[in-house]
Structure formats: C-alpha cells, structure tokens
Amino acid sequence: MDPLHLTTSRRDGTLTVSVAGELDIATTEQFRSHLLALLQEAGRSRRTDTELVIEVSRLSFIDAAGLGILVSVQNQAVNQHTRLHIKGVPPNMRRLLRITGLDRHLI
C-alpha cells in the first residue's frame, strides 16, 4: 500500500496539486480537504484565469471513493467558475474514466 502524498505548487494563476500513492476510501478525506482548500484559494483570487490542475501521473491506485471526490470537486469548481483539469492520467485510470464516462468531464 502506497500512502497518499500531495504536493502543491502555485504559478501564474495555476494551482497544481501532484498526487502520488493510493487514492482510496482511507485517503479520500485528506484529498478532498486539500482540494477544497485549493478551490477556496482560487475563489478568493482576483484573477479570472485561475485554474486548478490535478496531476496524477504518480497515482498508483484509485477506487470509486476517489472518483467520487474528483466528481464532487469538479462540480464545486464549475459552481465557482474555476477551471479544473486532470493531467498525467495513467492508462489504468484513463480506462476507468472512459468506462464511467468521466473522461468527458475531467480530462
């Protein structure tokens, strides 16, 4: 089991969180809290081009709870007019997103 590691960087209106390890029911609260704090930060920004990027190339596992957090955060981002993108999607996660239809909304 790989513990979840989140690293955040800020550059030119882009908040990027790099995710490594396993995103499952045991780690979703940590992930959700971190992303919601970043969305709040983006919402307070006076920039109109602020975006949140979730970089997942080092994510080794994601389950339904992790997908649920991504959908929830995407909905929150849309509501506050913050662009959200997921980048570096590994093949196994890309397949899962395609099967569930979430690829059209998250990638």
Buried (B, 14 or more C-beta within 10 A) or exposed (E): EEEBEBEBEEEEBBBBBBBBBBBBEEBBEEBBEBBBEBBEBBBEBEEEEBBBBBBBEBBBBBBEBBBEBBEBBBEBBEEEEBBBBBEBBBEEBBEBBEEBEBBEBBE
